[in-house]
Amino acid sequence: MVHSSLLEWKPISERIIKARYNSAFAKLSVTVCYAPTEDAEDEEKDIFYDELQASVDETPSHDVLNAKVGVDN
């Protein structure tokens, strides 16, 4: 079960949450986010991307980290 493999979860902001799982072969860090739209103020976008980058930077180097970005995902 996914619930039993959850090691930790951490809300980063209103737009970002991070979870870490123990899988059969490696630890898996998942960051889920909802980015500001193009119409948002530049400051709001800058804060969001700074928080997202900090979340990625704190991910242990041996964890699996993957991302999908874009309007079609």
Buried (B, 14 or more C-beta within 10 A) or exposed (E): EEEEEEEEEEEBEEBBBBBBBEEEEEBBBBBEBEEBEEEEEEEEBEBBEEBBEEBEEEBEEEBEEEEEEEEEE
